[in-house]
Amino acid sequence: MGEEVKQAQDRWAERKAKGDTLAMPYKDLQAYLPDVNGYTKDGGPKGSQVNMPGMGSWSQTDQEYSNGDKRIKVQIVDYNASQMAFSGVTAMYKMGYSMEDDNEKSGTVDIGIKDVAAYETIYKKDKRSKLVLIVADRFMIELENEGSEDPEFLRSVAKNMKLSELAAR
C-alpha cells in the first residue's frame, strides 16, 4: 500500500510541476460522461465545483439514465487538488481488497485499461451492482446499476468511456 501511495504522490508532483493544481471545471468533466446503449438520459447532467483556499478543490458531475425499470447513474469526481485525501482510497482499491457476505460480493477487478483501477460490488439479494474506477490517481468514477446484477454490463459501460483520455490529463 505504501508503494501505491508513493506512486500517487509522484503523479501529483508531476501535475503540480506542470501547473495542473486545480480540479477541472465540472462542465469540462461532463464531456467524459458516457452514452449508454439502450438507455435514455434522464434530464441533463448535473455538477458542481468546490474551491477551498489552503484545502484544495474538487469538482463532480453526474448523469442518470433509464431503460424501463432499469436505472444507471454515472458520477465523475476530480480530486486533483485534494490528492492527499484521495491517495489512501486509491491505494486500497489497487491492492486487491475483496469482501463477501450473504448480501454482497465485492473486490478489485481488472478492466484492462492502463492507469485505471476498478472495484466492483454485486448485491446478491436484489438486482444491483456498482463499479468504482480510480483513473490516474486523480478521478473517481462511480457507475451504479439498478435492474441487473450482470457484472459485465457496468464494465462494458466503463470501457466505452474516454478513460485513457481522462487518465492522460
One Martini backbone bead per residue (centre of mass of N, CA, C, O) as a GRO file, in nm:
protein
  169
    1MET     BB    1   0.056   0.064  -0.019
    2GLY     BB    2   0.297   0.259  -0.005
    3GLU     BB    3   0.362   0.250  -0.310
    4GLU     BB    4   0.091   0.366  -0.408
    5VAL     BB    5   0.117   0.638  -0.265
    6LYS     BB    6   0.379   0.723  -0.400
    7GLN     BB    7   0.272   0.724  -0.691
    8ALA     BB    8   0.056   0.939  -0.639
    9GLN     BB    9   0.256   1.160  -0.549
   10ASP     BB   10   0.416   1.168  -0.814
   11ARG     BB   11   0.184   1.256  -0.994
   12TRP     BB   12   0.126   1.519  -0.847
   13ALA     BB   13   0.407   1.645  -0.893
   14GLU     BB   14   0.384   1.653  -1.201
   15ARG     BB   15   0.135   1.834  -1.216
   16LYS     BB   16   0.247   2.069  -1.050
   17ALA     BB   17   0.491   2.132  -1.241
   18LYS     BB   18   0.266   2.209  -1.476
   19GLY     BB   19   0.015   2.362  -1.311
   20ASP     BB   20  -0.179   2.115  -1.219
   21THR     BB   21  -0.394   2.205  -0.929
   22LEU     BB   22  -0.682   2.182  -1.042
   23ALA     BB   23  -0.986   2.122  -1.096
   24MET     BB   24  -1.200   2.058  -1.315
   25PRO     BB   25  -1.450   2.170  -1.460
   26TYR     BB   26  -1.761   2.036  -1.461
   27LYS     BB   27  -1.820   2.090  -1.763
   28ASP     BB   28  -1.571   1.924  -1.864
   29LEU     BB   29  -1.651   1.648  -1.738
   30GLN     BB   30  -1.910   1.596  -1.916
   31ALA     BB   31  -1.747   1.479  -2.168
   32TYR     BB   32  -1.711   1.185  -1.999
   33LEU     BB   33  -1.983   1.105  -2.034
   34PRO     BB   34  -2.186   0.858  -2.128
   35ASP     BB   35  -2.323   0.654  -2.358
   36VAL     BB   36  -2.608   0.430  -2.330
   37ASN     BB   37  -2.705   0.157  -2.461
   38GLY     BB   38  -3.064   0.170  -2.437
   39TYR     BB   39  -3.047   0.453  -2.299
   40THR     BB   40  -3.182   0.731  -2.124
   41LYS     BB   41  -3.159   1.045  -2.042
   42ASP     BB   42  -3.221   1.208  -1.728
   43GLY     BB   43  -3.169   1.463  -1.836
   44GLY     BB   44  -2.921   1.647  -1.739
   45PRO     BB   45  -2.639   1.727  -1.623
   46LYS     BB   46  -2.463   1.747  -1.323
   47GLY     BB   47  -2.289   1.994  -1.103
   48SER     BB   48  -1.969   2.080  -0.930
   49GLN     BB   49  -1.766   2.319  -0.735
   50VAL     BB   50  -1.479   2.325  -0.508
   51ASN     BB   51  -1.318   2.594  -0.322
   52MET     BB   52  -1.035   2.575  -0.080
   53PRO     BB   53  -0.828   2.753   0.065
   54GLY     BB   54  -0.570   2.526   0.160
   55MET     BB   55  -0.751   2.247   0.068
   56GLY     BB   56  -0.870   2.274  -0.220
   57SER     BB   57  -1.020   2.089  -0.500
   58TRP     BB   58  -1.339   1.999  -0.652
   59SER     BB   59  -1.522   1.797  -0.891
   60GLN     BB   60  -1.858   1.727  -1.031
   61THR     BB   61  -2.046   1.473  -1.215
   62ASP     BB   62  -2.382   1.374  -1.335
   63GLN     BB   63  -2.577   1.085  -1.465
   64GLU     BB   64  -2.891   0.971  -1.569
   65TYR     BB   65  -3.051   0.652  -1.654
   66SER     BB   66  -3.296   0.476  -1.873
   67ASN     BB   67  -3.481   0.140  -1.895
   68GLY     BB   68  -3.745   0.147  -1.772
   69ASP     BB   69  -3.660  -0.020  -1.467
   70LYS     BB   70  -3.381   0.075  -1.543
   71ARG     BB   71  -3.074   0.198  -1.381
   72ILE     BB   72  -2.833   0.472  -1.411
   73LYS     BB   73  -2.526   0.597  -1.255
   74VAL     BB   74  -2.294   0.868  -1.323
   75GLN     BB   75  -1.982   0.958  -1.159
   76ILE     BB   76  -1.753   1.240  -1.161
   77VAL     BB   77  -1.436   1.292  -0.989
   78ASP     BB   78  -1.211   1.563  -0.910
   79TYR     BB   79  -0.902   1.540  -0.696
   80ASN     BB   80  -0.645   1.707  -0.765
   81ALA     BB   81  -0.637   1.915  -0.499
   82SER     BB   82  -0.700   1.631  -0.304
   83GLN     BB   83  -0.487   1.392  -0.309
   84MET     BB   84  -0.420   1.311  -0.014
   85ALA     BB   85  -0.713   1.209   0.055
   86PHE     BB   86  -0.720   0.994  -0.196
   87SER     BB   87  -0.472   0.788  -0.185
   88GLY     BB   88  -0.580   0.570   0.014
   89VAL     BB   89  -0.812   0.466  -0.161
   90THR     BB   90  -0.650   0.387  -0.412
   91ALA     BB   91  -0.465   0.181  -0.275
   92MET     BB   92  -0.682  -0.018  -0.185
   93TYR     BB   93  -0.793  -0.084  -0.471
   94LYS     BB   94  -0.503  -0.189  -0.584
   95MET     BB   95  -0.445  -0.437  -0.361
   96GLY     BB   96  -0.708  -0.650  -0.362
   97TYR     BB   97  -0.962  -0.602  -0.227
   98SER     BB   98  -1.205  -0.813  -0.045
   99MET     BB   99  -1.566  -0.916  -0.018
  100GLU     BB  100  -1.801  -1.141   0.164
  101ASP     BB  101  -2.154  -1.208   0.186
  102ASP     BB  102  -2.499  -1.248   0.182
  103ASN     BB  103  -2.532  -0.958   0.016
  104GLU     BB  104  -2.221  -0.942  -0.094
  105LYS     BB  105  -1.976  -0.881  -0.363
  106SER     BB  106  -1.630  -0.769  -0.342
  107GLY     BB  107  -1.378  -0.623  -0.572
  108THR     BB  108  -1.120  -0.641  -0.764
  109VAL     BB  109  -1.082  -0.536  -1.110
  110ASP     BB  110  -0.997  -0.597  -1.453
  111ILE     BB  111  -1.047  -0.376  -1.745
  112GLY     BB  112  -0.783  -0.312  -1.933
  113ILE     BB  113  -0.681  -0.016  -1.827
  114LYS     BB  114  -0.464   0.210  -1.811
  115ASP     BB  115  -0.473   0.372  -1.503
  116VAL     BB  116  -0.709   0.161  -1.402
  117ALA     BB  117  -0.902   0.111  -1.122
  118ALA     BB  118  -1.120  -0.158  -0.992
  119TYR     BB  119  -1.443  -0.173  -0.809
  120GLU     BB  120  -1.676  -0.432  -0.718
  121THR     BB  121  -2.041  -0.461  -0.666
  122ILE     BB  122  -2.253  -0.734  -0.573
  123TYR     BB  123  -2.587  -0.784  -0.524
  124LYS     BB  124  -2.768  -1.068  -0.413
  125LYS     BB  125  -3.085  -0.965  -0.338
  126ASP     BB  126  -3.050  -0.767  -0.583
  127LYS     BB  127  -3.058  -0.572  -0.882
  128ARG     BB  128  -2.726  -0.483  -0.823
  129SER     BB  129  -2.454  -0.249  -0.902
  130LYS     BB  130  -2.096  -0.158  -0.867
  131LEU     BB  131  -1.851   0.076  -1.012
  132VAL     BB  132  -1.515   0.166  -0.929
  133LEU     BB  133  -1.301   0.422  -1.049
  134ILE     BB  134  -0.946   0.477  -1.085
  135VAL     BB  135  -0.797   0.764  -1.241
  136ALA     BB  136  -0.479   0.855  -1.214
  137ASP     BB  137  -0.507   0.943  -0.909
  138ARG     BB  138  -0.783   1.156  -0.955
  139PHE     BB  139  -1.028   0.989  -1.051
  140MET     BB  140  -1.375   0.923  -0.972
  141ILE     BB  141  -1.587   0.650  -1.075
  142GLU     BB  142  -1.941   0.596  -1.060
  143LEU     BB  143  -2.130   0.296  -1.119
  144GLU     BB  144  -2.484   0.250  -1.119
  145ASN     BB  145  -2.710  -0.042  -1.091
  146GLU     BB  146  -3.057  -0.099  -1.172
  147GLY     BB  147  -3.180  -0.435  -1.287
  148SER     BB  148  -2.876  -0.557  -1.273
  149GLU     BB  149  -2.607  -0.810  -1.194
  150ASP     BB  150  -2.427  -0.780  -1.436
  151PRO     BB  151  -2.091  -0.717  -1.447
  152GLU     BB  152  -2.046  -0.656  -1.758
  153PHE     BB  153  -2.213  -0.403  -1.798
  154LEU     BB  154  -2.043  -0.184  -1.646
  155ARG     BB  155  -1.781  -0.249  -1.787
  156SER     BB  156  -1.880  -0.164  -2.072
  157VAL     BB  157  -1.937   0.127  -2.003
  158ALA     BB  158  -1.650   0.198  -1.915
  159LYS     BB  159  -1.505   0.115  -2.188
  160ASN     BB  160  -1.679   0.359  -2.342
  161MET     BB  161  -1.506   0.548  -2.213
  162LYS     BB  162  -1.258   0.821  -2.179
  163LEU     BB  163  -1.015   0.706  -1.990
  164SER     BB  164  -0.741   0.757  -2.130
  165GLU     BB  165  -0.787   1.061  -2.159
  166LEU     BB  166  -0.823   1.118  -1.858
  167ALA     BB  167  -0.545   0.997  -1.764
  168ALA     BB  168  -0.377   1.220  -1.940
  169ARG     BB  169  -0.444   1.487  -1.759
   0.00000   0.00000   0.00000
